[in-house]
Amino acid sequence: MTTPTRRKHHITDWDPEDREAWDNGNAAIARRNLIWSVICEHVGFSVWSLFSVLALFMGPQYGISLDQKFVIAATATFVGACLRIPYTQATARFGGRNWAIFSAVVLVVPTVMLLVLMLNPGEFGFGWFLLVAALTGLGGGNFASSMTNINAFFPQRMKGWALGLNAAGGNIGVPAVQLVGLLVISLASDRPEIVCAVYLVLLALAGLGAALFMDNLDHQTSSGKAMVDCLKYRDTWLISVLYVGTFGSFIGFGFAFSQVLNISFTASGDPKPALAAAQIAWLGPLLGSLSRPVGGRLADKVGGGRVTMWCFAAMVASSAILVAAGTVSDSNGKQITGGVLTAFVVGFILLFLISGVANGSVYKIIPAVFEAKAQANRGLNAFGKVTWSRSMSGALIGIAGAFGGLGGVAINLVLRASYQSSKSATIAFWVFLAFYVVAGVITWWFYARGEKRTSSAEEDVTTTSSAVGVA
């Protein structure tokens, strides 16, 4: 059994595929690191998503227009997406525990700055909000480092579950901060700084927990070279496109849903549109987060390609609900009736729920693809195959995560353009529907139709036969 040194929290010769060591203590070590990785990533996601809540507090006194709110959300999403590339390398360079501590502590800076902005409405211009939004993007980078770290702790047979659970715990940070916002709006609608204060405390707890309970591995294999090598494979680009449709949908709608609801409730004549929006906005991200490990578990059983393909088909149907509701509203002079509002809520909730399942299933495809390639490479010995597969999987986690975040940017910009051009979101809904059709076809052709399961007494691994040896 491999055990960490108590003072240095450093583990050497970690081999998650060693069943005897796993059953005799390594499983407990992996679970402990998973728990605190989830907590740190969770708080990071919440800080990243702060503007999705605080936008509801930002009335005319702040001097920020509707268009500018969408740009602020897109800025936070964009920076978070871009930082996923260097954050993927961070665990190999600094250690998973060390980087978890740093990534929690550094988020104190934008949280304090945002607290100051909210305490002084009208004193700071649009540029200041953009700057702070960009700094909250540091929380979005946490996902890549956390996923790469956990990927190294768990054996191949459990990666779908472990990565799905880790990602879900982080994603729940989106509805969590929205629930905090709802509570503050309900009890103290003129005190948005309370939301920031809550997360200053949680950041301190996350950093302390990481310092006390997490460990560094001596063979984290993510590297810049692996990322460059990873880009040579066609699967990298295809899986990144799929992740734009899954995680991109989750985080993009996570930032935009409350604003779309606020606009819709205002148009419907609700006397308190911000409160009405806050009461619903958290539900979609929560369901999307909870469904993510379900997607990983399903993918472990029947294949990541199949699960992802059916998810995109369901997302096409959910988008059709939004298109139909938007078309009805547009034909009635942009009036938002109770039926149209209900259809908007149902369509978005379904998109959140299904994108969560697809998030988990796509992350099962990633290690399966490179495991299959490694096993087909006769030039590698057994250890070399494990090391190469883990390194490439970690690299693709960062690359796909970055592309997924950029998908969230696109959602906010497409919605902004749609409202600017037609005073409604219907055009944006058509764009989303078309993209899900394309993503579904890609999934079917490259991953679902050639997918098969292989089982043994030791493990049940999903492989993608069509991906083996394909560059």
Disulfide bonds with the S-S distance in Angstrom:
none
